[in-house]
Amino acid sequence: MIDIQKINFDKTQGLVPCIVQDAKTKTVLMLGYMNQEALDKTLLEKKLTFYSRSKQRLWTKGETSGNYLQLEEVKIDCDSDTLLFKVKPEGPTCHTGADTCFNEVNEFDGLEFLQSIIQERRKNPIAGSYTNQLFDAGINKVAQKVGEEAVELIIEAKDDNKELFLNEAADLMYHYLVLLTAKNYQLDDVLSVLRKRHSK
């Protein structure tokens, strides 16, 4: 966590703006304000509490709806007068029922979105789901499917059929993510290895 002594509350008349971001999807959920008391309560309870400028009191996000913002990480900006909170939202953030106060859908982009679906299938199986059939078949079957799809992609790469090539590429990516999930790894674990290689 941050050194709260560095936060310059005096610079902003006792309140600092707080940007709230989903720790996993990186989507910005809302903007609120905290005074020292709200920040202390947030750090103690690990649920975001703000200072309401209109009601002139503290309020914990989710105190009426149950849609709390569970604190994961907090960072302070370069001027020591703005905070970034990375959270795990328990339901929609906006009082309107929207995922965010900017009316955006809070979900993963790209391959993270696909892996989140695969992880959900593993956690909550659905009868007849191909993904669940793969998990039930075991790691050897999943690994075998990755090998088969890789071979099929290589074969299609030798031709000029765009549709078949892209479909095989999609199949390989899907089975690769199933394998990662079966091994209890995240896509970001692989990206971390690639980032380290790039920095060398």
JOLINQUI-V541871 format. One record per backbone hydrogen bond with DSSP energy under -1.0 kcal/mol. CO is the residue of the C=O (numbers start at 1). NH is the residue of the N-H. E is the energy in kcal/mol with one decimal. If there is no record, write none. Layout:
co=CO nh=NH e=E
co=CO nh=NH e=E
This chain:
co=3 nh=6 e=-2.0
co=4 nh=7 e=-1.1
co=7 nh=9 e=-1.2
co=9 nh=14 e=-3.0
co=10 nh=13 e=-1.3
co=12 nh=15 e=-1.6
co=16 nh=34 e=-2.1
co=17 nh=83 e=-2.3
co=18 nh=32 e=-2.3
co=19 nh=85 e=-3.3
co=20 nh=29 e=-3.2
co=20 nh=30 e=-1.1
co=21 nh=87 e=-2.8
co=22 nh=26 e=-1.9
co=27 nh=22 e=-2.9
co=29 nh=101 e=-3.2
co=30 nh=20 e=-2.5
co=32 nh=18 e=-3.3
co=33 nh=51 e=-3.4
co=34 nh=16 e=-2.5
co=35 nh=39 e=-2.2
co=36 nh=40 e=-2.4
co=37 nh=41 e=-2.2
co=38 nh=42 e=-2.2
co=39 nh=43 e=-2.6
co=40 nh=44 e=-1.8
co=41 nh=45 e=-2.7
co=42 nh=46 e=-2.1
co=46 nh=71 e=-2.8
co=48 nh=61 e=-1.9
co=50 nh=59 e=-2.6
co=52 nh=56 e=-1.4
co=57 nh=52 e=-3.2
co=59 nh=50 e=-3.1
co=60 nh=63 e=-2.3
co=62 nh=66 e=-2.3
co=66 nh=68 e=-1.6
co=68 nh=90 e=-2.8
co=69 nh=48 e=-2.1
co=70 nh=88 e=-2.5
co=73 nh=86 e=-3.3
co=75 nh=84 e=-2.9
co=77 nh=80 e=-1.5
co=80 nh=8 e=-3.5
co=82 nh=77 e=-2.4
co=83 nh=19 e=-2.8
co=84 nh=75 e=-2.6
co=85 nh=21 e=-3.2
co=86 nh=72 e=-2.7
co=86 nh=73 e=-2.0
co=87 nh=23 e=-3.1
co=88 nh=70 e=-2.3
co=94 nh=97 e=-1.7
co=98 nh=94 e=-1.7
co=99 nh=93 e=-1.4
co=100 nh=103 e=-1.4
co=105 nh=107 e=-1.1
co=109 nh=112 e=-1.0
co=110 nh=114 e=-1.2
co=111 nh=115 e=-2.7
co=112 nh=116 e=-2.1
co=113 nh=117 e=-1.4
co=114 nh=118 e=-2.1
co=115 nh=119 e=-2.8
co=116 nh=120 e=-1.8
co=117 nh=121 e=-2.2
co=118 nh=122 e=-1.9
co=119 nh=123 e=-2.2
co=120 nh=124 e=-3.1
co=126 nh=129 e=-2.3
co=129 nh=133 e=-1.9
co=130 nh=134 e=-2.0
co=131 nh=135 e=-2.1
co=132 nh=136 e=-2.6
co=133 nh=137 e=-1.5
co=138 nh=142 e=-1.8
co=139 nh=143 e=-2.7
co=140 nh=144 e=-2.2
co=141 nh=145 e=-2.2
co=142 nh=146 e=-1.8
co=143 nh=147 e=-1.9
co=144 nh=148 e=-2.4
co=145 nh=149 e=-2.6
co=146 nh=150 e=-2.0
co=147 nh=151 e=-2.0
co=148 nh=152 e=-2.3
co=149 nh=153 e=-2.0
co=150 nh=154 e=-2.1
co=151 nh=155 e=-2.2
co=152 nh=156 e=-2.1
co=153 nh=157 e=-1.8
co=156 nh=159 e=-1.3
co=160 nh=162 e=-1.0
co=161 nh=165 e=-2.4
co=162 nh=166 e=-2.7
co=163 nh=167 e=-2.1
co=164 nh=168 e=-2.2
co=165 nh=169 e=-2.2
co=166 nh=170 e=-2.3
co=167 nh=171 e=-2.3
co=168 nh=172 e=-2.2
co=169 nh=173 e=-2.2
co=170 nh=174 e=-2.5
co=171 nh=175 e=-2.5
co=172 nh=176 e=-2.4
co=173 nh=177 e=-2.1
co=174 nh=178 e=-1.9
co=175 nh=179 e=-2.2
co=176 nh=180 e=-2.3
co=177 nh=181 e=-2.4
co=178 nh=182 e=-2.6
co=179 nh=183 e=-1.7
co=180 nh=185 e=-2.9
co=181 nh=184 e=-1.7
co=186 nh=189 e=-1.1
co=187 nh=191 e=-2.1
co=188 nh=192 e=-2.1
co=189 nh=193 e=-1.2
co=190 nh=194 e=-1.9
co=191 nh=195 e=-2.5
co=192 nh=196 e=-2.0
co=193 nh=197 e=-2.0
co=194 nh=198 e=-2.2
co=195 nh=199 e=-1.6
